[in-house]
Amino acid sequence: MTTQEQPDAASLNACVVGATGGIGAALVEQLHARATIGKIYALSRQPAPPVGTRIVTGTLDLLDESSIADAARAISEPLDLVLVATGILHGDGGLSPEKTYRALDGAHLAQVLAINTTGPALVAKHFLPLLRPKSRSVFAALSARVGSIGDNRLGGWYSYRASKAALNMILRSLAIETARRHRDAVIVGLHPGTVDTGLSQPFQGNVPPGKLFSPDFCAQRLLGVIDGLGPDDSGKVWDWDGKRVPE
């Protein structure tokens, strides 16, 4: 980034998709505390009231591409950071991680893929054009270590693993294509670890001591990882501790 191209202090703009979730809300709060951030777009399916003068709330439904497109059109400034902090692991109707292939259900598989893979991909489709040109800018989406094919030693969790593996592939392809016209862009997946949110709550009993993170700790570490990434790191997945997740 050249001196001429670098935005002025307190003029960096950020967008958090999934801003009312545990990690998303913590990311908005941490970004708001940074003097370098000028405006924060906090987007979610059900918007929360603004918590600061620099925060603009809005609606975005991952399952509705027109909603994603409308949210992107409502942003008039270039973005320096887009964070997709969404995901599903369990839910109503018996949706939960599969322990065996005999538990596979087509409707559940489609639901998990729609939220964990297709949704972030469509956010990228409409929000990548908003990244500030000729300057370092970042598009990051929450992934998971269990999406690593090389790191899969236990099996199970079919739909969640598959959705995150597919997301990682989409991020890699996005990074390759975007670099052709925006060489300073950074597009990555982020593994937040096990965070004390509703997503992990049913499975926290198996978490080793010291490995269940608060949303605030997670947000702080993820933003720190992002701060240290450059274009050469694009297309990869990084964990909360700054280590690369195997493919």
N, C-alpha and C positions, 0 to 999 in steps of 0.2 A: 504494500500500500504506500503510495507516494504521499509526501506532505500535502500536495495540492489536492489529492483525492480524498484524504482522510476527513471524515465529518468533524465538525466542531464538537468540543466537549459539551455534554448534556444535550446532544442532538441525535443520539442513536435511538432508533425506534425498534421496538420488539413486539412480537405477537405470540400469545400463548393460546393454543387450542386445547380445550379441556380445562379451562381455567377455574372451574368450581370443584374439580377433583382434589384428592389429597395432595398429590405432588404438584398438580397444576396451580392450585391456590398458593402453595408455598413458593413456587417459581415466580408468580406474580408479585408476591410480597418481597422476595429477595431482589428482584429486578427494580421494584419501586424504591428500594433502599439505596440503589446505586445512583450516584450523582451523574454518571455518564449517560443514563437513559433518559431520553426526552419524553417519549410517549409509549405507553404499553396498551396494546389491544388485547383485552381479555375476553376470549370467545368460548362459548359453551352452549349446550342445547337449551339450558335454562339459565339466562344470565343473572349474575349476582349484582347487587348494588355496588357502585364504584367505592373503592376504599382509599382513593387518593385522587388528587386533582389531575394527575397525569395519566390516569387509567381510563380507557374508553371500553365499556362493556358492549357486547353484541352477541347475537345468536348464530350458532353454526351447528348443524346436525350432520354428523358423519354419514348417516344413512340416506342423505338427501343431497345430491350433487348441486341442485339449484340453490340450496341453502349455502353451500360452500362457495359457489360462484358469487352469490349476493354479498356474502361477508367480505370476499376479496375486493369486490367493486366498491365497497364502502370505505376502503382504505386509500387515502389520497397521498400519503407520504411513502417514500421508499423504506423498506424494512431492512434492518441489519441482522435481525435474529427472528427466526420462526421456530417455535417449539411445539411439537405435537405431543401432548401429555395425556393420551387417552389409551384405553385398553379394556378388555374384558377377559375374565378367566372363569367366572362362574356367574350364575344368574337364575332367574325364575324358570319354571318348567323342567327342573332337573338338570339344567346345564351345569356341568362340573368337569374337571379334568378327568379324562378316561384312564383307568388303570389297565385296561386291556382292550384289544381291538374289538372284542365282543360288545363293548359299550359304545361303539361308534354310532352316531345318529346323524343322518344327513342334514336335518334342519339345524341342529346345534353346530355342526361343522360349518355350515354356510353362515350362521350368525357370527361365529367367532372370526371367520375370515373377513366378513363384511366390515367389522369394527376394527380389527387389528391390522388388516392388510389393505383392503380396498379403500377404506376411509382415509388413512394417511396418504395413500397414493393420489387420491383425488384432491386432497389439500395441497399436495405438491403441485399438481397440475395447475391449480389456480393461484397459488401463492408464490411459486418460484419466480414468475415474472415480476413480482413486487420487490425482489431482493435488490438492494442498492447496487447499481452497476459500477464497475471499475473500482471496487473497494471490497475488502474482506467482509463477507456476509455469510450467515450460517443458517442452514435448515437442518433441524434435528428432530428425530422421533424416538419415543421410548420403545426400545426393543426388549430383549430378555436373553440371558445366557442360555436358557433352554432352547432357544431358536438356533443355536449352533449345532450343525450336523456333526462336526468333528468332536464336540464335547459331549455328545449324547452317549452316556454310558448306562442309563437306566431304562430307557424306553418309556412308554406310557405318555400321558398328556398329549395325545395325538393332535387334537385341533389347535391347542395353544402353541405347541412346538411348531407345527406346520405354518400357522399364521405368522409367527415371528420370523421363521426362516424365509418365508415368502416376502415379508416386509424387508428383510435384510437384502434380498436380491433386488427388490425394487429400488432401494436406496443406492445400491451399487450402480445400477443402470442409470439412475438419475444423476449420480455424480459424474459418470463418464460423459453423458450427453451434455450436461450443464457446463462442464469444463471447456467444451469446444467454443463457447461464446462468453463465458464468465470464468476466467481462469482463477479468480480469487475467491470463488464460492467454496464453501465447505458443507458437505451433505453427509450426515452421519446418523448412525443409530446409537442409542445410549442405554446401557443396562444399569438400572438404578439400584440393584440389590433388592433385598426384601424390605419393603417399607411398610410401616404400620398404618395401613389404609384398609378400606373395605375390601379391596381386591385380594389382599393377602390374609385377611383375618381368619378364614377357616383353616389356614395351613401354618399358622405361626407356631404351633406346638412343636414342630420339627426344626425350627430355626435355632442354630447354635447360639450360645450366649454372646452378646455383643454384636450380633449380625442382624438384628431387627432395628432398622433405622427409623428415626422420626422423619416426617416429611420435610421439616426445615433443614435437617442435616443433609438429607438426600439432595434437596434443591441447591444448597450451598456447594456440595461436592460436584454435582453435575455442571453447574455454571462455571466452576473452577476448571473442570475438564475442558469445557467448550472454549474457555479463554486461552487454553494452551494449544488448541488445534489449528493447523494451517491447511492449505490446499492439498498438500501431500498426504494428509490424513483422511481426505474425503473418500467416501465409499466404504468405510470400515465401521465396525461397531466397537464402542469403547465402554468400559465399565466405570462405575462411580469412583474408582480409585485411579483412573487414568490408564488402565491396562487394556490392551486390545483383546477382544473376545474372539476366540478361534472361529473360523468359518465352518 
